[in-house]
Amino acid sequence: MAENRASVHTDGYPEGVPCWVDAQLPDADAGERFYGELFGWTFRAAPGASVWALLDGEPVAALAPKTDGRMPTVWTVSFATPDAEATARRIRVAGGQVLIAPLPVDGLGVAALATDPEGAVFGLWQAGAHPGFAVRHRPGAFAWAQLYARDVATANTFYGHLFHDALFGPGAEPDFGRVPVTDVFPEVMPPHFLVHFGVEDCEAALGAVSRLGGRVQAGPFTASYGTVAVVTDNQGASFAVLER
């Protein structure tokens, strides 16, 4: 069934809501070919060496070439914050780490990179000229972020304190779940976030992933938020496709 929660945003997102995703890839040009075919994305140059992925002309993600081969090939989700410096301080107090301190990005906003107490990596985004996703909750756009944690109680405590209103406030639609890593992955898999993109047909999307040189890791399986399959692209970056 097609995604039925399609939404468009032009203003900044509330604190704690996933507002942007980006992929660090060995070959960004190859990434454009893979994701352009899979999701119908087009691309335009963004600050630095990255490109913005566009769905129907609206930004939905970014691809960037890795500057260091030792860096992971990975999709990273960023959470909105009105004050990246203040949120970074709260992360440290709560037992997380700040890997990259808040840094202005060409007037677009302020970015930071952090980990929770178990080591799962996530970003922060303080919106400037760029609020984040212009489109989400539709095929080809961000649909969900799932944290696979060793200790879900620890994760709930950390993120509940960090982003309480987004997760538990009135009318909250967090787009962010937390489950044990062993629900889908082997026990040796470290805690991590998995970015989900909406698709109209999960099985058809898996066929396209395989045809484009990617790999199916798990699923399809039924989750509380839809039908999910975990895949990697043709360079090894993991993500999930979600049919609602």
C-alpha positions as CSV (number, residue, x, y, z in Angstrom):
1,M,0.0,0.0,0.0
2,A,1.3,3.5,-0.8
3,E,2.5,5.8,2.0
4,N,-0.5,7.7,3.3
5,R,1.2,10.3,5.6
6,A,2.9,12.4,2.9
7,S,3.9,15.8,4.3
8,V,5.8,18.9,3.1
9,H,7.7,21.2,5.3
10,T,9.1,24.7,4.7
11,D,9.8,25.7,8.3
12,G,12.2,24.3,10.8
13,Y,11.2,21.0,12.6
14,P,10.5,20.8,16.3
15,E,13.3,19.7,18.6
16,G,14.0,15.9,18.5
17,V,12.3,15.2,15.2
18,P,14.4,13.5,12.5
19,C,14.9,16.3,10.0
20,W,17.6,15.2,7.6
21,V,19.6,12.2,6.4
22,D,22.9,12.0,4.6
23,A,25.1,9.2,3.2
24,Q,28.9,9.1,3.2
25,L,29.9,7.0,0.2
26,P,33.2,6.0,-1.4
27,D,31.8,7.1,-4.8
28,A,29.1,9.7,-4.7
29,D,28.5,9.6,-8.5
30,A,27.8,5.9,-8.2
31,G,25.4,6.7,-5.3
32,E,23.5,9.1,-7.6
33,R,23.0,6.4,-10.2
34,F,21.9,3.8,-7.6
35,Y,19.5,6.1,-5.7
36,G,18.3,8.0,-8.7
37,E,17.1,4.7,-10.2
38,L,15.8,3.3,-7.0
39,F,13.8,6.3,-5.7
40,G,13.5,8.6,-8.8
41,W,15.8,11.2,-7.2
42,T,17.5,13.9,-9.1
43,F,20.5,15.8,-7.8
44,R,22.0,19.3,-7.4
45,A,25.2,20.6,-6.0
46,A,25.3,21.5,-2.3
47,P,28.0,23.2,-0.2
48,G,31.3,21.4,-0.2
49,A,31.5,18.2,-2.2
50,S,28.1,16.9,-1.4
51,V,24.9,16.9,-3.5
52,W,21.3,17.2,-2.4
53,A,18.9,14.5,-3.5
54,L,15.6,15.9,-4.8
55,L,12.2,14.2,-5.1
56,D,10.0,16.2,-7.5
57,G,12.5,19.0,-7.1
58,E,12.4,19.1,-3.3
59,P,15.4,18.2,-1.1
60,V,15.1,14.9,0.8
61,A,18.6,13.7,1.5
62,A,22.3,14.4,0.8
63,L,25.1,12.3,-0.6
64,A,28.8,13.1,0.0
65,P,32.1,11.4,-0.9
66,K,34.0,10.1,2.0
67,T,37.1,12.2,2.8
68,D,38.8,9.4,4.6
69,G,38.7,5.7,3.5
70,R,38.6,4.7,7.2
71,M,35.2,6.4,7.6
72,P,32.2,4.1,7.6
73,T,30.0,3.9,4.5
74,V,26.7,4.8,6.2
75,W,23.5,6.7,6.3
76,T,23.2,9.1,9.2
77,V,20.0,10.6,10.6
78,S,20.0,14.1,12.1
79,F,17.6,15.4,14.7
80,A,16.3,19.0,14.8
81,T,17.5,21.3,17.6
82,P,16.9,25.0,18.2
83,D,20.4,25.3,19.8
84,A,23.0,22.7,18.8
85,E,25.5,24.0,21.4
86,A,23.0,23.5,24.3
87,T,21.9,20.1,23.0
88,A,25.6,19.0,22.7
89,R,26.1,19.9,26.4
90,R,23.0,17.9,27.4
91,I,24.3,14.9,25.4
92,R,27.6,15.0,27.3
93,V,25.8,15.3,30.7
94,A,23.6,12.3,29.8
95,G,26.5,10.0,29.0
96,G,26.8,10.5,25.2
97,Q,29.7,11.8,23.3
98,V,30.0,14.7,20.8
99,L,32.2,13.5,17.9
100,I,32.0,16.7,15.9
101,A,31.2,19.9,17.8
102,P,28.5,22.2,16.4
103,L,29.8,23.8,13.2
104,P,28.1,26.4,10.9
105,V,27.4,25.2,7.4
106,D,27.4,28.0,4.8
107,G,24.4,29.8,6.3
108,L,22.3,26.7,5.9
109,G,22.4,25.8,9.6
110,V,24.6,24.3,12.3
111,A,25.5,20.6,12.3
112,A,27.0,18.3,14.9
113,L,27.6,14.6,15.2
114,A,27.2,12.7,18.4
115,T,26.7,9.2,20.0
116,D,24.4,8.0,22.6
117,P,25.7,6.1,25.7
118,E,25.8,2.8,23.7
119,G,27.7,4.3,20.8
120,A,24.9,4.7,18.2
121,V,25.8,7.7,16.0
122,F,23.4,10.5,15.1
123,G,23.5,14.0,13.9
124,L,22.1,17.3,15.1
125,W,20.8,20.1,12.8
126,Q,20.0,23.6,13.9
127,A,18.1,25.1,10.9
128,G,19.2,28.2,9.2
129,A,18.3,28.7,5.5
130,H,17.9,24.9,5.2
131,P,15.1,23.6,7.5
132,G,15.7,19.9,6.5
133,F,13.5,17.6,4.6
134,A,11.1,19.5,2.3
135,V,9.2,16.2,1.8
136,R,8.8,13.1,3.9
137,H,6.3,10.3,4.5
138,R,5.9,9.4,0.9
139,P,7.6,6.9,-1.5
140,G,11.1,8.0,-2.2
141,A,11.4,10.1,1.0
142,F,12.3,9.6,4.6
143,A,9.7,7.6,6.5
144,W,11.2,6.4,9.8
145,A,14.4,6.1,11.9
146,Q,14.8,2.9,13.9
147,L,17.4,2.7,16.7
148,Y,18.7,-0.9,17.2
149,A,20.0,-0.8,20.8
150,R,21.7,-3.2,23.2
151,D,19.6,-1.9,26.1
152,V,16.3,-0.3,25.1
153,A,15.7,1.0,28.6
154,T,19.0,3.0,28.5
155,A,18.1,4.3,25.1
156,N,14.6,5.4,26.2
157,T,16.1,7.2,29.2
158,F,18.7,9.0,27.1
159,Y,16.5,10.1,24.2
160,G,13.5,10.6,26.5
161,H,15.5,13.2,28.4
162,L,17.1,14.7,25.3
163,F,14.0,14.9,23.1
164,H,11.1,14.4,25.5
165,D,8.4,16.5,23.8
166,A,9.1,15.0,20.4
167,L,8.8,11.5,21.7
168,F,6.2,11.8,24.5
169,G,4.6,15.3,24.2
170,P,1.0,16.0,23.1
171,G,0.5,15.0,19.5
172,A,4.0,13.6,19.2
173,E,4.8,11.9,15.9
174,P,8.5,11.1,16.5
175,D,9.2,8.9,13.4
176,F,11.8,7.3,15.7
177,G,11.6,3.9,17.3
178,R,13.9,1.9,19.6
179,V,14.1,-1.9,19.7
180,P,16.8,-4.5,20.6
181,V,19.4,-5.0,18.0
182,T,18.8,-8.7,18.1
183,D,15.2,-8.2,16.8
184,V,16.7,-8.1,13.3
185,F,20.5,-8.4,13.5
186,P,23.1,-10.8,15.0
187,E,24.0,-10.1,18.6
188,V,27.5,-8.9,17.5
189,M,26.0,-6.0,15.6
190,P,26.8,-2.7,17.4
191,P,23.9,-0.3,18.3
192,H,23.0,1.9,15.3
193,F,20.3,3.9,13.6
194,L,18.7,2.6,10.5
195,V,17.2,5.1,8.1
196,H,13.9,4.0,6.4
197,F,12.7,5.3,3.0
198,G,9.1,4.9,1.9
199,V,8.3,2.7,-1.1
200,E,5.0,1.8,-2.7
201,D,5.8,-1.9,-3.0
202,C,8.4,-3.5,-0.8
203,E,9.0,-6.6,-3.0
204,A,9.4,-4.5,-6.1
205,A,11.9,-2.2,-4.3
206,L,13.9,-5.3,-3.2
207,G,14.0,-6.4,-6.8
208,A,15.3,-3.0,-7.9
209,V,18.0,-3.0,-5.1
210,S,19.3,-6.4,-6.3
211,R,19.2,-5.4,-9.9
212,L,21.2,-2.2,-9.1
213,G,23.9,-4.2,-7.3
214,G,22.7,-3.9,-3.7
215,R,21.9,-6.7,-1.3
216,V,18.9,-7.7,0.9
217,Q,20.0,-8.1,4.5
218,A,16.7,-9.0,6.2
219,G,13.0,-9.2,5.5
220,P,10.5,-8.3,4.4
221,F,9.0,-8.4,7.9
222,T,6.1,-6.8,9.6
223,A,6.8,-4.0,12.1
224,S,4.4,-1.9,14.1
225,Y,4.9,0.9,11.5
226,G,4.7,-1.1,8.3
227,T,6.4,-3.7,6.1
228,V,10.1,-3.4,6.3
229,A,13.2,-4.8,4.5
230,V,16.8,-4.0,5.4
231,V,19.2,-3.6,2.5
232,T,22.6,-2.3,1.5
233,D,23.3,-0.2,-1.6
234,N,26.0,-1.2,-4.1
235,Q,28.7,0.4,-1.9
236,G,27.7,-1.1,1.4
237,A,25.6,1.6,3.1
238,S,22.6,0.0,5.0
239,F,19.1,1.4,4.9
240,A,15.6,0.1,5.0
241,V,12.6,0.3,2.7
242,L,9.2,0.8,4.3
243,E,5.8,0.0,2.8
244,R,2.8,1.4,4.6
